[in-house]
Amino acid sequence: MTNLLEVKNLTVKFPTRHGVFEAVRRISFSLGRERLGIVGESGSGKSMTGRAILRLIKSPGILEADYITLEGKDLLTLSEKEMRRVRGHRISMIMQDPKFSLNPVMRIGDQICEGYRLHARASRAEAKKKTLSMLETVLIRDPERVFNAYPHEMSGGMGQRIMIAMMLIPDPQILIADEPTSALDVTVQKEVLEIMDKLVRERGMGLIFISHDLNVVSAFCDRVLIMYSGRIVETCRADQLHEATHPYTVGLLNSIPQLEHPVDHLEVLQRDDAWSKDPSVSGIVETEEIA
Amino acid sequence: MSQGNNAGIGLEHVNVWFGEHEERVDAVKDAGFAVPFGGSFGLVGESGSGKSTILRAITGLAPDWSGKISVLGQDLGQDRGKEFYSAVQMVFQDPYASLHPRQTVDRVLSEALSLHGFDTINDRIIKILDDVGLDQSFRFRWPHQLSGGQRQRVAIARALIIEPTILLLDEPTSALDVSVQAEILNLLTRLRTERGLTYLMVSHDLAVVGHMCSEIAVMNDGEIVEVLSVEDLRALKANHPYTRQLLDASVQKRKNE
């Protein structure tokens, strides 16, 4: 079995008045049927990486890569029309804030059905049945009521569950979750992560989990890429994140206050210019290792 | 305002509500706690638990409240005078929204000074920029030229430049990266020691509140369910089931599965 997704030398750049700004610089990584975390600070290029996979970089932004292959097929060679069949159908994306990703003037049920009918060419009744069962899978207690509700009637946690339902209904192989729980409270965060985890596991999907929260990533993912100013500075197994060696990762970990280990003065990250100049570390894993 | 013995902020049976009649929402119910002068007190809870509303009631941003709120030994009425605002200042959550986009750092700071009738404006601005760790070159910049951490430093400078004794902090670091959060928390700790400030801090992050505060009130659904010392919090000695649930969620985040 090959990797689900393989990205080689991906670069995203934006021309500005002061020259070209490179948001992502020649990064390579692969994704199997695993949970891959991408962490870094704001501006490190982690969200751009997620969007680049779906070729969602808007002009004048420029996307370059040797290849981005989905099960061996290079996404860069597809036409825009073919690409639309990939988005949602084979690779889905969940954004940070459900408030801004759901259509505020459309009933939730209709929004979920719309995507499904488009991709599966199903009848209205069939789509509704599927939607209701999907809402049940994301542990929404009263799917009929939610189906007929508008997004503003939902809380943040409910909204994010609805997003998960909507993204998983066409049965994609890869889910890209961009800070899916950052807008949620800790206790709700846990529930949403558990739901996502269960569904991804059951369906044998690949998950790219983008987050700035090192603790969540280390608890939730299998493997982590750590990004700094557009580069991957380190990759490691998620459960070994706390033994990371790159000074940036170590600095980030040390700057988090911990309840059980009180300190008078928090350690502050001392940035080193070399971090942004060194070549990117490869996040490609040969397939045998994953199994 | 007299600096009464030991009195920083005191709340007794405070209710805060929004709307009238059937639209009425009780955001805070029968809240009470006391922050000693020079102390540091934390309010934690989920969104919608009413923790920010308490800060807003103290500053007068939430006009419908009942009960007793006292600041520096004086009970507050519906109107707050200049004295109140020169003693109490607030730092808001989102530095991207709380600074006027079309005012330079200099204008933000000098406006606060002239409103409170300070002289030697120039010297004070130079000093406060120094105190919050911003280079003098930031003085004539616009907010959009600053990063999130720099903006929050400006917001803190804006609050402190009029030399208040009490600072209300509404999630001051939740919009920032952890590395920047550490810088801002260190800055707040240093300023509190240097100036002998009283802090009332709201956060959803138990670790942040545990780092900054000596006493913590846990809020759920508008009510304070438990007030505990930071030592008890660290030892995970919580009595109320909701506090325990909150502790579980934040400690478990760090442990693997």
Interface residues (C-beta under 8 A of the other chain):
Chain A: E41 S42 G156 D185 V186 T187 V188 Q189 K190 H212 D213 L214 N215 V216 S218 A219 A238 D239 G251 L252 S255 I256 P257 Q258 L259 E260 P262 V263 D264 H265 L266 E267 V268 L269
Chain B: E46 S47 G148 D177 V178 S179 V180 Q181 A182 E183 L185 N186 T189 H204 L206 A207 V208 G210 H211 V230 L233 R234 Q245 L246 L247 A249 S250 V251 Q252 K253 R254 K255 N256 E257
